Every structure is written in structure tokens, then in C-alpha cells.
């Protein structure tokens, strides 16, 4: 009897799982995708992290992947800097420090809350987009 109970308990624990990977998209990214932000699937972990950082930040107030809002569409940014070896560092600095003049007179707000690494991941996601 004890053996049968032990076997039953062992199977119930195994059935509960816990070893499966979680491939669900974070809710903020799903919400952002509905609004046209961070809609493209990321190709690398760094791009995915950048996608999530963008979806969870105030970037979504001024930018979308495929259409100009207040700031340029991310696909237009990717097009402008495609093939530029210094683009990730340049865009990361712009994300952190903000600025104006590259896309018109409306200034981009500084985002000093992001680390250099986070800003680079955000830039990698933006640069991965294509028209």
C-alpha cells in the first residue's frame, strides 16, 4: 500500500512539471505590439531584451516600429544607420543623453535611467528592423 501511494505521489509530482521553458511574450511587449511598438520578432537575446526594454519604457510615446509618431519610425532609424559600425554606440548615447537635430527640431528626452548595456540592447533591436 505504501509503495503504491509513493508511486502515485511520484507521478503527480512529475505531472506538475516545472522543467518546461517559458516562451511566453511578456505582457508589456504584447501590449506594445498591439500599439505598433516592438512588433518585430527579435533574432537574438540582446535584441529581445532591447525589445522588452523599449516596450517597458516611455519610448512608446514617441516611436513606433513602422510609422512616424513624434519621433521617427524605428525602421527609418535602422535604414539611416544600416552598415554604420558605430551606430549601436551612437544610438545608445542618444538614448541615454537625448538630443535634437538628427530628425528635426523636436528634442528626444534623455533616458539616464538606462545603463549603457541596456541602451545598446535597445539600439540593437531598432537596428534589426527592416522596411
N, CA, C and O atoms as CSV, one atom per row, in Angstrom:
chain,resi,resn,atom,element,x,y,z
A,1,UNK,N,N,0.822,-1.186,0.000
A,1,UNK,CA,C,0.000,0.000,0.000
A,1,UNK,C,C,0.868,1.252,0.000
A,1,UNK,O,O,0.625,2.182,-0.769
A,2,UNK,N,N,1.902,1.275,0.881
A,2,UNK,CA,C,2.791,2.436,0.946
A,2,UNK,C,C,3.516,2.622,-0.379
A,2,UNK,O,O,3.725,3.746,-0.836
A,3,UNK,N,N,3.895,1.509,-0.985
A,3,UNK,CA,C,4.602,1.570,-2.266
A,3,UNK,C,C,3.703,2.178,-3.338
A,3,UNK,O,O,4.160,3.014,-4.118
A,4,UNK,N,N,2.454,1.781,-3.391
A,4,UNK,CA,C,1.507,2.296,-4.372
A,4,UNK,C,C,1.284,3.782,-4.158
A,4,UNK,O,O,1.236,4.545,-5.122
A,5,UNK,N,N,1.148,4.202,-2.914
A,5,UNK,CA,C,0.969,5.617,-2.592
A,5,UNK,C,C,2.207,6.406,-3.013
A,5,UNK,O,O,2.087,7.503,-3.559
A,6,UNK,N,N,3.387,5.858,-2.764
A,6,UNK,CA,C,4.632,6.522,-3.155
A,6,UNK,C,C,4.699,6.703,-4.669
A,6,UNK,O,O,5.058,7.778,-5.151
A,7,UNK,N,N,4.354,5.653,-5.423
A,7,UNK,CA,C,4.365,5.715,-6.887
A,7,UNK,C,C,3.363,6.763,-7.368
A,7,UNK,O,O,3.672,7.541,-8.270
A,8,UNK,N,N,2.183,6.793,-6.787
A,8,UNK,CA,C,1.153,7.762,-7.192
A,8,UNK,C,C,1.632,9.188,-6.934
A,8,UNK,O,O,1.450,10.071,-7.772
A,9,UNK,N,N,2.238,9.407,-5.782
A,9,UNK,CA,C,2.763,10.745,-5.462
A,9,UNK,C,C,3.900,11.134,-6.412
A,9,UNK,O,O,3.984,12.284,-6.844
A,10,UNK,N,N,4.758,10.190,-6.730
A,10,UNK,CA,C,5.871,10.472,-7.633
A,10,UNK,C,C,5.353,10.882,-9.008
A,10,UNK,O,O,5.856,11.837,-9.601
A,11,UNK,N,N,4.355,10.171,-9.514
A,11,UNK,CA,C,3.787,10.528,-10.814
A,11,UNK,C,C,3.096,11.882,-10.768
A,11,UNK,O,O,3.176,12.645,-11.731
A,12,UNK,N,N,2.410,12.198,-9.657
A,12,UNK,CA,C,1.746,13.501,-9.593
A,12,UNK,C,C,2.757,14.634,-9.557
A,12,UNK,O,O,2.507,15.690,-10.139
A,13,UNK,N,N,3.877,14.451,-8.901
A,13,UNK,CA,C,4.905,15.498,-8.900
A,13,UNK,C,C,5.503,15.661,-10.297
A,13,UNK,O,O,5.766,16.782,-10.733
A,14,UNK,N,N,5.715,14.566,-10.985
A,14,UNK,CA,C,6.263,14.646,-12.333
A,14,UNK,C,C,5.269,15.312,-13.279
A,14,UNK,O,O,5.669,16.051,-14.178
A,15,UNK,N,N,4.004,15.061,-13.085
A,15,UNK,CA,C,2.982,15.648,-13.946
A,15,UNK,C,C,2.894,17.159,-13.755
A,15,UNK,O,O,2.500,17.881,-14.670
A,16,UNK,N,N,3.259,17.634,-12.570
A,16,UNK,CA,C,3.220,19.079,-12.314
A,16,UNK,C,C,4.252,19.808,-13.148
A,16,UNK,O,O,4.091,20.998,-13.420
A,17,UNK,N,N,5.284,19.139,-13.550
A,17,UNK,CA,C,6.275,19.727,-14.444
A,17,UNK,C,C,7.155,20.730,-13.751
A,17,UNK,O,O,7.645,20.502,-12.645
A,18,UNK,N,N,7.348,21.855,-14.427
A,18,UNK,CA,C,8.240,22.877,-13.907
A,18,UNK,C,C,9.532,22.947,-14.682
A,18,UNK,O,O,10.295,23.901,-14.528
A,19,UNK,N,N,9.793,21.954,-15.514
A,19,UNK,CA,C,11.035,21.973,-16.270
A,19,UNK,C,C,10.849,22.567,-17.668
A,19,UNK,O,O,11.826,22.747,-18.396
A,20,UNK,N,N,9.614,22.871,-18.046
A,20,UNK,CA,C,9.392,23.454,-19.364
A,20,UNK,C,C,9.867,24.887,-19.381
A,20,UNK,O,O,9.753,25.598,-18.382
A,21,UNK,N,N,10.406,25.322,-20.524
A,21,UNK,CA,C,10.829,26.716,-20.634
A,21,UNK,C,C,9.614,27.584,-20.898
A,21,UNK,O,O,8.639,27.149,-21.509
A,22,UNK,N,N,9.689,28.812,-20.429
A,22,UNK,CA,C,8.596,29.754,-20.593
A,22,UNK,C,C,8.861,30.596,-21.825
A,22,UNK,O,O,9.701,31.496,-21.796
A,23,UNK,N,N,8.152,30.313,-22.906
A,23,UNK,CA,C,8.334,31.035,-24.158
A,23,UNK,C,C,7.286,32.110,-24.359
A,23,UNK,O,O,7.132,32.642,-25.459
A,24,UNK,N,N,6.561,32.432,-23.287
A,24,UNK,CA,C,5.525,33.442,-23.408
A,24,UNK,C,C,6.145,34.817,-23.566
A,24,UNK,O,O,7.193,35.110,-22.989
A,25,UNK,N,N,5.490,35.652,-24.351
A,25,UNK,CA,C,5.924,37.028,-24.517
A,25,UNK,C,C,5.480,37.814,-23.298
A,25,UNK,O,O,4.329,37.694,-22.878
A,26,UNK,N,N,6.371,38.624,-22.715
A,26,UNK,CA,C,5.982,39.414,-21.556
A,26,UNK,C,C,4.787,40.311,-21.886
A,26,UNK,O,O,4.694,40.815,-23.005
A,27,UNK,N,N,3.870,40.520,-20.931
A,27,UNK,CA,C,2.664,41.310,-21.183
A,27,UNK,C,C,2.938,42.707,-21.735
A,27,UNK,O,O,2.196,43.175,-22.599
A,28,UNK,N,N,3.973,43.377,-21.265
A,28,UNK,CA,C,4.264,44.726,-21.765
A,28,UNK,C,C,4.605,44.697,-23.241
A,28,UNK,O,O,4.229,45.612,-23.973
A,29,UNK,N,N,5.308,43.670,-23.698
A,29,UNK,CA,C,5.660,43.562,-25.110
A,29,UNK,C,C,4.405,43.273,-25.927
A,29,UNK,O,O,4.237,43.821,-27.017
A,30,UNK,N,N,3.518,42.416,-25.411
A,30,UNK,CA,C,2.264,42.150,-26.113
A,30,UNK,C,C,1.449,43.434,-26.258
A,30,UNK,O,O,0.925,43.714,-27.336
A,31,UNK,N,N,1.336,44.214,-25.185
A,31,UNK,CA,C,0.597,45.477,-25.212
A,31,UNK,C,C,1.241,46.433,-26.214
A,31,UNK,O,O,0.545,47.060,-27.013
A,32,UNK,N,N,2.551,46.543,-26.172
A,32,UNK,CA,C,3.249,47.434,-27.092
A,32,UNK,C,C,3.051,46.993,-28.535
A,32,UNK,O,O,2.871,47.830,-29.420
A,33,UNK,N,N,3.081,45.694,-28.781
A,33,UNK,CA,C,2.894,45.190,-30.136
A,33,UNK,C,C,1.509,45.544,-30.666
A,33,UNK,O,O,1.351,45.835,-31.852
A,34,UNK,N,N,0.510,45.520,-29.796
A,34,UNK,CA,C,-0.833,45.910,-30.213
A,34,UNK,C,C,-0.867,47.372,-30.651
A,34,UNK,O,O,-1.671,47.752,-31.502
A,35,UNK,N,N,-0.002,48.181,-30.074
A,35,UNK,CA,C,0.041,49.606,-30.382
A,35,UNK,C,C,1.040,49.932,-31.499
A,35,UNK,O,O,1.219,51.103,-31.834
A,36,UNK,N,N,1.687,48.925,-32.077
A,36,UNK,CA,C,2.621,49.151,-33.165
A,36,UNK,C,C,4.045,49.367,-32.724
A,36,UNK,O,O,4.879,49.803,-33.518
A,37,UNK,N,N,4.342,49.074,-31.476
A,37,UNK,CA,C,5.686,49.249,-30.947
A,37,UNK,C,C,6.238,47.870,-30.591
A,37,UNK,O,O,5.531,47.025,-30.041
A,38,UNK,N,N,7.500,47.661,-30.911
A,38,UNK,CA,C,8.154,46.387,-30.595
A,38,UNK,C,C,7.364,45.215,-31.176
A,38,UNK,O,O,7.086,44.232,-30.489
A,39,UNK,N,N,7.013,45.340,-32.444
A,39,UNK,CA,C,6.196,44.320,-33.093
A,39,UNK,C,C,7.019,43.229,-33.763
A,39,UNK,O,O,6.535,42.114,-33.957
A,40,UNK,N,N,8.239,43.539,-34.109
A,40,UNK,CA,C,9.061,42.581,-34.846
A,40,UNK,C,C,9.695,41.577,-33.899
A,40,UNK,O,O,10.155,41.942,-32.817
A,41,UNK,N,N,9.719,40.334,-34.294
A,41,UNK,CA,C,10.355,39.292,-33.512
A,41,UNK,C,C,11.854,39.540,-33.483
A,41,UNK,O,O,12.465,39.827,-34.512
A,42,UNK,N,N,12.435,39.428,-32.313
A,42,UNK,CA,C,13.869,39.641,-32.168
A,42,UNK,C,C,14.628,38.387,-32.596
A,42,UNK,O,O,14.156,37.268,-32.393
A,43,UNK,N,N,15.809,38.581,-33.189
A,43,UNK,CA,C,16.615,37.467,-33.677
A,43,UNK,C,C,17.598,36.944,-32.640
A,43,UNK,O,O,18.020,35.790,-32.715
A,44,UNK,N,N,17.966,37.776,-31.679
A,44,UNK,CA,C,18.942,37.378,-30.668
A,44,UNK,C,C,18.404,37.727,-29.286
A,44,UNK,O,O,17.430,38.468,-29.154
A,45,UNK,N,N,19.049,37.186,-28.266
A,45,UNK,CA,C,18.648,37.506,-26.895
A,45,UNK,C,C,18.827,38.990,-26.599
A,45,UNK,O,O,17.989,39.597,-25.932
A,46,UNK,N,N,19.924,39.582,-27.095
A,46,UNK,CA,C,20.161,41.014,-26.867
A,46,UNK,C,C,19.070,41.849,-27.520
A,46,UNK,O,O,18.610,42.831,-26.938
A,47,UNK,N,N,18.651,41.467,-28.727
A,47,UNK,CA,C,17.567,42.188,-29.397
A,47,UNK,C,C,16.261,42.006,-28.637
A,47,UNK,O,O,15.494,42.960,-28.502
A,48,UNK,N,N,15.993,40.810,-28.141
A,48,UNK,CA,C,14.765,40.564,-27.384
A,48,UNK,C,C,14.763,41.397,-26.109
A,48,UNK,O,O,13.736,41.966,-25.739
A,49,UNK,N,N,15.897,41.469,-25.443
A,49,UNK,CA,C,15.984,42.291,-24.243
A,49,UNK,C,C,15.743,43.753,-24.592
A,49,UNK,O,O,15.046,44.464,-23.868
A,50,UNK,N,N,16.321,44.199,-25.698
A,50,UNK,CA,C,16.099,45.568,-26.155
A,50,UNK,C,C,14.639,45.822,-26.473
A,50,UNK,O,O,14.096,46.878,-26.149
A,51,UNK,N,N,14.015,44.858,-27.101
A,51,UNK,CA,C,12.588,44.956,-27.428
A,51,UNK,C,C,11.763,45.123,-26.156
A,51,UNK,O,O,10.861,45.959,-26.104
A,52,UNK,N,N,12.069,44.334,-25.136
A,52,UNK,CA,C,11.345,44.413,-23.871
A,52,UNK,C,C,11.621,45.737,-23.157
A,52,UNK,O,O,10.711,46.328,-22.574
A,53,UNK,N,N,12.866,46.204,-23.199
A,53,UNK,CA,C,13.193,47.489,-22.580
A,53,UNK,C,C,12.410,48.625,-23.242
A,53,UNK,O,O,11.896,49.510,-22.558
A,54,UNK,N,N,12.324,48.598,-24.563
A,54,UNK,CA,C,11.570,49.617,-25.294
A,54,UNK,C,C,10.093,49.548,-24.920
A,54,UNK,O,O,9.463,50.573,-24.660
A,55,UNK,N,N,9.548,48.339,-24.895
A,55,UNK,CA,C,8.126,48.167,-24.594
A,55,UNK,C,C,7.781,48.629,-23.182
A,55,UNK,O,O,6.650,49.042,-22.925
A,56,UNK,N,N,8.734,48.563,-22.276
A,56,UNK,CA,C,8.510,48.950,-20.890
A,56,UNK,C,C,8.930,50.380,-20.588
A,56,UNK,O,O,8.899,50.797,-19.430
A,57,UNK,N,N,9.318,51.130,-21.594
A,57,UNK,CA,C,9.792,52.493,-21.349
A,57,UNK,C,C,8.847,53.511,-21.965
A,57,UNK,O,O,7.825,53.160,-22.556
A,58,UNK,N,N,9.207,54.772,-21.817
A,58,UNK,CA,C,8.386,55.829,-22.409
A,58,UNK,C,C,8.712,56.053,-23.881
A,58,UNK,O,O,8.169,56.975,-24.489
A,59,UNK,N,N,9.580,55.240,-24.470
A,59,UNK,CA,C,9.882,55.323,-25.905
A,59,UNK,C,C,8.599,55.210,-26.720
A,59,UNK,O,O,8.457,55.822,-27.779
A,60,UNK,N,N,7.669,54.412,-26.200
A,60,UNK,CA,C,6.439,54.121,-26.918
A,60,UNK,C,C,5.555,55.354,-27.099
A,60,UNK,O,O,4.630,55.331,-27.911
A,61,UNK,N,N,5.818,56.412,-26.368
A,61,UNK,CA,C,5.030,57.638,-26.515
A,61,UNK,C,C,5.390,58.380,-27.801
A,61,UNK,O,O,4.566,59.117,-28.341
A,62,UNK,N,N,6.603,58.192,-28.288
A,62,UNK,CA,C,7.083,58.970,-29.446
A,62,UNK,C,C,7.484,58.137,-30.652
A,62,UNK,O,O,7.667,58.687,-31.738
A,63,UNK,N,N,7.625,56.837,-30.492
A,63,UNK,CA,C,8.122,55.988,-31.572
A,63,UNK,C,C,7.266,54.749,-31.755
A,63,UNK,O,O,6.713,54.209,-30.797
A,64,UNK,N,N,7.165,54.308,-32.997
A,64,UNK,CA,C,6.600,53.011,-33.356
A,64,UNK,C,C,7.570,52.357,-34.326
A,64,UNK,O,O,8.439,53.022,-34.891
A,65,UNK,N,N,7.421,51.059,-34.516
A,65,UNK,CA,C,8.321,50.345,-35.420
A,65,UNK,C,C,8.193,50.836,-36.853
A,65,UNK,O,O,9.197,51.099,-37.516
A,66,UNK,N,N,6.966,50.958,-37.330
A,66,UNK,CA,C,6.753,51.164,-38.762
A,66,UNK,C,C,6.091,52.469,-39.156
A,66,UNK,O,O,5.763,52.657,-40.328
A,67,UNK,N,N,5.885,53.371,-38.215
A,67,UNK,CA,C,5.303,54.657,-38.590
A,67,UNK,C,C,5.843,55.769,-37.702
A,67,UNK,O,O,6.108,55.575,-36.515
A,68,UNK,N,N,5.998,56.938,-38.315
A,68,UNK,CA,C,6.469,58.112,-37.591
A,68,UNK,C,C,5.360,58.570,-36.647
A,68,UNK,O,O,4.193,58.633,-37.034
A,69,UNK,N,N,5.723,58.884,-35.432
A,69,UNK,CA,C,4.787,59.468,-34.476
A,69,UNK,C,C,5.329,60.868,-34.211
A,69,UNK,O,O,5.239,61.731,-35.085
A,70,UNK,N,N,5.877,61.110,-33.054
A,70,UNK,CA,C,6.575,62.373,-32.786
A,70,UNK,C,C,8.007,62.248,-33.280
A,70,UNK,O,O,8.549,63.151,-33.918
A,71,UNK,N,N,8.603,61.108,-32.970
A,71,UNK,CA,C,9.942,60.792,-33.455
A,71,UNK,C,C,9.853,59.869,-34.651
A,71,UNK,O,O,8.761,59.448,-35.031
A,72,UNK,N,N,10.979,59.552,-35.242
A,72,UNK,CA,C,10.980,58.704,-36.439
A,72,UNK,C,C,10.561,57.271,-36.130
A,72,UNK,O,O,10.677,56.800,-34.998
A,73,UNK,N,N,10.074,56.597,-37.157
A,73,UNK,CA,C,9.794,55.161,-37.042
A,73,UNK,C,C,11.124,54.434,-36.867
A,73,UNK,O,O,12.140,54.831,-37.437
A,74,UNK,N,N,11.105,53.381,-36.084
A,74,UNK,CA,C,12.343,52.628,-35.863
A,74,UNK,C,C,12.909,52.067,-37.158
A,74,UNK,O,O,14.128,51.970,-37.300
A,75,UNK,N,N,12.054,51.694,-38.110
A,75,UNK,CA,C,12.572,51.175,-39.385
A,75,UNK,C,C,13.337,52.252,-40.141
A,75,UNK,O,O,14.293,51.946,-40.853
A,76,UNK,N,N,12.927,53.515,-39.996
A,76,UNK,CA,C,13.649,54.615,-40.640
A,76,UNK,C,C,15.004,54.848,-39.975
A,76,UNK,O,O,15.987,55.156,-40.648
A,77,UNK,N,N,15.050,54.699,-38.652
A,77,UNK,CA,C,16.327,54.806,-37.938
A,77,UNK,C,C,17.256,53.689,-38.397
A,77,UNK,O,O,18.433,53.925,-38.668
A,78,UNK,N,N,16.723,52.477,-38.483
A,78,UNK,CA,C,17.532,51.331,-38.920
A,78,UNK,C,C,18.052,51.554,-40.334
A,78,UNK,O,O,19.208,51.247,-40.626
A,79,UNK,N,N,17.211,52.084,-41.207
A,79,UNK,CA,C,17.610,52.349,-42.591
A,79,UNK,C,C,18.736,53.383,-42.652
A,79,UNK,O,O,19.703,53.213,-43.394
A,80,UNK,N,N,18.603,54.447,-41.872
A,80,UNK,CA,C,19.610,55.520,-41.892
A,80,UNK,C,C,20.970,55.018,-41.421
A,80,UNK,O,O,21.998,55.419,-41.967
A,81,UNK,N,N,20.989,54.156,-40.425
A,81,UNK,CA,C,22.258,53.739,-39.822
A,81,UNK,C,C,22.727,52.349,-40.262
A,81,UNK,O,O,23.726,51.852,-39.743
A,82,UNK,N,N,22.030,51.717,-41.203
A,82,UNK,CA,C,22.430,50.388,-41.674
A,82,UNK,C,C,23.846,50.431,-42.241
A,82,UNK,O,O,24.174,51.297,-43.053
A,83,UNK,N,N,24.670,49.500,-41.812
A,83,UNK,CA,C,26.039,49.421,-42.301
A,83,UNK,C,C,27.011,50.327,-41.557
A,83,UNK,O,O,28.210,50.298,-41.836
A,84,UNK,N,N,26.524,51.123,-40.626
A,84,UNK,CA,C,27.375,52.016,-39.848
A,84,UNK,C,C,27.883,51.258,-38.623
A,84,UNK,O,O,27.100,50.893,-37.746
A,85,UNK,N,N,29.181,51.026,-38.564
A,85,UNK,CA,C,29.776,50.240,-37.480
A,85,UNK,C,C,29.670,50.902,-36.115
A,85,UNK,O,O,29.780,50.226,-35.093
A,86,UNK,N,N,29.458,52.207,-36.082
A,86,UNK,CA,C,29.381,52.917,-34.801
A,86,UNK,C,C,27.940,53.219,-34.394
A,86,UNK,O,O,27.711,53.927,-33.413
A,87,UNK,N,N,26.971,52.690,-35.133
A,87,UNK,CA,C,25.566,53.023,-34.892
A,87,UNK,C,C,25.073,52.599,-33.515
A,87,UNK,O,O,24.344,53.352,-32.870
A,88,UNK,N,N,25.451,51.416,-33.048
A,88,UNK,CA,C,24.965,50.944,-31.749
A,88,UNK,C,C,25.433,51.904,-30.657
A,88,UNK,O,O,24.629,52.332,-29.829
A,89,UNK,N,N,26.708,52.245,-30.644
A,89,UNK,CA,C,27.233,53.155,-29.618
A,89,UNK,C,C,26.618,54.547,-29.750
A,89,UNK,O,O,26.276,55.171,-28.745
A,90,UNK,N,N,26.476,55.036,-30.982
A,90,UNK,CA,C,25.907,56.364,-31.207
A,90,UNK,C,C,24.463,56.428,-30.722
A,90,UNK,O,O,24.085,57.356,-30.008
A,91,UNK,N,N,23.653,55.436,-31.110
A,91,UNK,CA,C,22.251,55.441,-30.709
A,91,UNK,C,C,22.089,55.214,-29.214
A,91,UNK,O,O,21.195,55.791,-28.596
A,92,UNK,N,N,22.939,54.381,-28.626
A,92,UNK,CA,C,22.888,54.173,-27.178
A,92,UNK,C,C,23.150,55.491,-26.446
A,92,UNK,O,O,22.478,55.803,-25.463
A,93,UNK,N,N,24.124,56.259,-26.922
A,93,UNK,CA,C,24.415,57.561,-26.310
A,93,UNK,C,C,23.223,58.493,-26.460
A,93,UNK,O,O,22.884,59.216,-25.523
A,94,UNK,N,N,22.578,58.488,-27.635
A,94,UNK,CA,C,21.402,59.325,-27.864
A,94,UNK,C,C,20.248,58.917,-26.942
A,94,UNK,O,O,19.525,59.774,-26.434
A,95,UNK,N,N,20.080,57.619,-26.728
A,95,UNK,CA,C,19.020,57.140,-25.834
A,95,UNK,C,C,19.264,57.668,-24.428
A,95,UNK,O,O,18.340,58.158,-23.778
A,96,UNK,N,N,20.487,57.573,-23.960
A,96,UNK,CA,C,20.810,57.986,-22.589
A,96,UNK,C,C,20.810,59.501,-22.438
A,96,UNK,O,O,20.246,60.027,-21.479
A,97,UNK,N,N,21.440,60.210,-23.381
A,97,UNK,CA,C,21.610,61.663,-23.249
A,97,UNK,C,C,20.496,62.474,-23.898
A,97,UNK,O,O,20.329,63.650,-23.576
A,98,UNK,N,N,19.733,61.875,-24.802
A,98,UNK,CA,C,18.727,62.629,-25.543
A,98,UNK,C,C,19.394,63.487,-26.599
A,98,UNK,O,O,20.573,63.297,-26.899
A,99,UNK,N,N,18.655,64.427,-27.166
A,99,UNK,CA,C,19.243,65.310,-28.163
A,99,UNK,C,C,18.207,65.800,-29.143
A,99,UNK,O,O,17.026,65.466,-29.047
A,100,UNK,N,N,18.662,66.595,-30.085
A,100,UNK,CA,C,17.785,67.141,-31.123
A,100,UNK,C,C,18.611,67.420,-32.361
A,100,UNK,O,O,19.838,67.510,-32.308
A,101,UNK,N,N,17.909,67.556,-33.478
A,101,UNK,CA,C,18.578,67.949,-34.705
A,101,UNK,C,C,18.822,66.852,-35.698
A,101,UNK,O,O,19.010,67.141,-36.879
A,102,UNK,N,N,18.831,65.596,-35.279
A,102,UNK,CA,C,19.066,64.496,-36.224
A,102,UNK,C,C,17.828,64.169,-37.039
A,102,UNK,O,O,17.942,63.709,-38.175
A,103,UNK,N,N,16.650,64.398,-36.480
A,103,UNK,CA,C,15.390,64.050,-37.133
A,103,UNK,C,C,14.418,65.224,-37.119
A,103,UNK,O,O,13.206,65.026,-37.213
A,104,UNK,N,N,14.923,66.414,-37.007
A,104,UNK,CA,C,14.059,67.584,-36.931
A,104,UNK,C,C,14.336,68.355,-35.653
A,104,UNK,O,O,15.335,68.125,-34.972
A,105,UNK,N,N,13.440,69.266,-35.344
A,105,UNK,CA,C,13.673,70.154,-34.202
A,105,UNK,C,C,13.111,69.647,-32.884
A,105,UNK,O,O,13.434,70.205,-31.836
A,106,UNK,N,N,12.289,68.618,-32.898
A,106,UNK,CA,C,11.709,68.108,-31.655
A,106,UNK,C,C,12.784,67.316,-30.906
A,106,UNK,O,O,13.316,66.338,-31.430
A,107,UNK,N,N,13.100,67.740,-29.681
A,107,UNK,CA,C,14.150,67.031,-28.935
A,107,UNK,C,C,13.679,65.677,-28.420
A,107,UNK,O,O,12.504,65.482,-28.108
A,108,UNK,N,N,14.629,64.745,-28.340
A,108,UNK,CA,C,14.359,63.463,-27.711
A,108,UNK,C,C,14.764,63.576,-26.254
A,108,UNK,O,O,15.859,64.041,-25.936
A,109,UNK,N,N,13.884,63.151,-25.380
A,109,UNK,CA,C,14.138,63.197,-23.947
A,109,UNK,C,C,15.297,62.273,-23.586
A,109,UNK,O,O,15.438,61.190,-24.155
A,110,UNK,N,N,16.115,62.702,-22.647
A,110,UNK,CA,C,17.191,61.861,-22.132
A,110,UNK,C,C,16.604,60.729,-21.292
A,110,UNK,O,O,15.558,60.884,-20.661
A,111,UNK,N,N,17.284,59.606,-21.295
A,111,UNK,CA,C,16.867,58.434,-20.521
A,111,UNK,C,C,18.036,57.929,-19.678
A,111,UNK,O,O,18.529,56.823,-19.900
A,112,UNK,N,N,18.482,58.738,-18.708
A,112,UNK,CA,C,19.650,58.363,-17.902
A,112,UNK,C,C,19.411,57.165,-16.992
A,112,UNK,O,O,20.357,56.635,-16.409
A,113,UNK,N,N,18.162,56.732,-16.862
A,113,UNK,CA,C,17.866,55.566,-16.031
A,113,UNK,C,C,18.355,54.273,-16.676
A,113,UNK,O,O,18.458,53.244,-16.009
A,114,UNK,N,N,18.655,54.325,-17.973
A,114,UNK,CA,C,19.143,53.128,-18.661
A,114,UNK,C,C,20.671,53.079,-18.619
A,114,UNK,O,O,21.348,54.093,-18.787
A,115,UNK,N,N,21.184,51.891,-18.394
A,115,UNK,CA,C,22.631,51.695,-18.420
A,115,UNK,C,C,23.100,51.703,-19.873
A,115,UNK,O,O,22.287,51.630,-20.795
A,116,UNK,N,N,24.394,51.791,-20.067
A,116,UNK,CA,C,24.960,51.723,-21.409
A,116,UNK,C,C,24.574,50.408,-22.079
A,116,UNK,O,O,24.209,50.387,-23.254
A,117,UNK,N,N,24.657,49.317,-21.330
A,117,UNK,CA,C,24.319,48.000,-21.886
A,117,UNK,C,C,22.850,47.938,-22.305
A,117,UNK,O,O,22.533,47.420,-23.376
A,118,UNK,N,N,21.962,48.456,-21.476
A,118,UNK,CA,C,20.540,48.457,-21.829
A,118,UNK,C,C,20.288,49.288,-23.082
A,118,UNK,O,O,19.563,48.866,-23.983
A,119,UNK,N,N,20.891,50.468,-23.131
A,119,UNK,CA,C,20.707,51.337,-24.297
A,119,UNK,C,C,21.250,50.668,-25.562
A,119,UNK,O,O,20.661,50.805,-26.634
A,120,UNK,N,N,22.356,49.954,-25.447
A,120,UNK,CA,C,22.897,49.235,-26.608
A,120,UNK,C,C,21.963,48.114,-27.050
A,120,UNK,O,O,21.812,47.874,-28.248
A,121,UNK,N,N,21.338,47.430,-26.106
A,121,UNK,CA,C,20.383,46.379,-26.463
A,121,UNK,C,C,19.171,46.989,-27.161
A,121,UNK,O,O,18.649,46.409,-28.113
A,122,UNK,N,N,18.723,48.145,-26.701
A,122,UNK,CA,C,17.602,48.827,-27.348
A,122,UNK,C,C,17.993,49.222,-28.773
A,122,UNK,O,O,17.212,49.053,-29.709
A,123,UNK,N,N,19.200,49.746,-28.924
A,123,UNK,CA,C,19.683,50.149,-30.243
A,123,UNK,C,C,19.794,48.939,-31.166
A,123,UNK,O,O,19.457,49.034,-32.346
A,124,UNK,N,N,20.258,47.814,-30.651
A,124,UNK,CA,C,20.367,46.600,-31.482
A,124,UNK,C,C,18.996,46.148,-31.979
A,124,UNK,O,O,18.856,45.724,-33.126
A,125,UNK,N,N,17.986,46.240,-31.115
A,125,UNK,CA,C,16.652,45.886,-31.582
A,125,UNK,C,C,16.211,46.823,-32.704
A,125,UNK,O,O,15.743,46.369,-33.748
A,126,UNK,N,N,16.360,48.112,-32.490
A,126,UNK,CA,C,15.955,49.098,-33.513
A,126,UNK,C,C,16.693,48.827,-34.820
A,126,UNK,O,O,16.079,48.826,-35.887
A,127,UNK,N,N,17.990,48.600,-34.749
A,127,UNK,CA,C,18.790,48.385,-35.956
A,127,UNK,C,C,18.479,47.058,-36.647
A,127,UNK,O,O,18.820,46.873,-37.816
A,128,UNK,N,N,17.841,46.141,-35.938
A,128,UNK,CA,C,17.488,44.845,-36.550
A,128,UNK,C,C,16.261,44.937,-37.439
A,128,UNK,O,O,15.974,44.012,-38.200
A,129,UNK,N,N,15.541,46.034,-37.353
A,129,UNK,CA,C,14.287,46.174,-38.103
A,129,UNK,C,C,14.564,46.515,-39.560
A,129,UNK,O,O,15.558,47.165,-39.884
A,130,UNK,N,N,13.668,46.064,-40.434
A,130,UNK,CA,C,13.800,46.343,-41.874
A,130,UNK,C,C,12.461,46.791,-42.419
A,130,UNK,O,O,11.403,46.375,-41.947
A,131,UNK,N,N,12.531,47.659,-43.434
A,131,UNK,CA,C,11.313,48.116,-44.098
A,131,UNK,C,C,10.727,47.008,-44.932
A,131,UNK,O,O,9.692,47.198,-45.572
